[in-house]
Amino acid sequence: MSEVTRTVWTVLIEHRHGTNVHACSSESDARATLASFAYDSWQELSDRSDDVTPLPPTDQDEAIAVYFDHAREWSHPEDYDVESHAVTFAD
């Protein structure tokens, strides 16, 4: 039996309702997961922050940065963590 090692990216998003946990097959998928959360939550950010536009930036990295920079300062801070893990599978 042979073994195959792959990299798996984990994304943890902490928010006022709990923690979302995602496993992704690439770093770009992990960034897309974070961006999706930021886009889905953008209306709340826009409602709570006077210096945020009603529509999120189209650039994923910018949307992630703007969203979480503001959300970290809320009374129930939101934050994220992305890590890569080498996982070995039996083939």
N, C-alpha and C positions, 0 to 999 in steps of 0.2 A: 504494500500500500504506500503510495507517495503522498506528500503533503504539498499544499499550495498556500503561500502567504499572500494576503491581500491587505490593503490599507482601507480601513473603515473610519469615516469621520463621524464623530458624535457632536450633536448640537443640543445644548441645554438652554432653554429660554425661561428665565424666572420672571413671573409676572404676578399681579395681585391675586389671581385665581389659582396659582400653583406653579408647576414647572412642566413645560413641554419638553419631551425627550425625543430626538430624532436620530436615526442612523442613516448616513449617506455614503454613497460609493465614491464620491470625489469631493475635493475641496470646493469646486464650483457649485456642486449640488448643495453643499452645506451653506454657502453664501446665498444661494437662491432660496433656501429654506428661511434664513434670517430675513432676507428681503421680503419674502411673502408675508412673514409676520409683521414687519414694519408697514408694508402697504395695507394689510388688512386692518391695522390699528391706527393708521394715519389720521382718520377723522377725529378720534379721541385726542390725539396729540395736537391737531389743529385747533380743536375746541379749547384746550387747556393752555396753549402757548400763543401769545400775541405775535411773536416773531417767526412763526412757522406758516408757510403758505398752505392754502387749502388743498392743493394737490402735491403729492410727493415728487421728489426728483425722479427722473427716469433712470438715472444711473443707480444700480443696486447698491454699490458700496457707499455712495453719498446718502441714500435713503436710510441705510442701516446706521451710519454714523450720526446723522441728524436725529433720527428717532431715539436711539439709545442714549445719546448725549443729553437729551431732554428728559427721557423717561427715568434715568438714574437719579434725578433730583426730585421725583414725586414722593409723596408721603409713603407710598408703597412702591419702592423703586423696582424698575425692571432692568434686567441685565441678561447677558448671554455668555456662553463659553463654547468654544469650538476646539476640539482636540482630535488628533489623528491617532489611530491604534493599529498596530500590525496584528492581524488575526490569521492564524494558521488553520487551514481546513484539511481534512483527510480527503484525498482524491479517490 
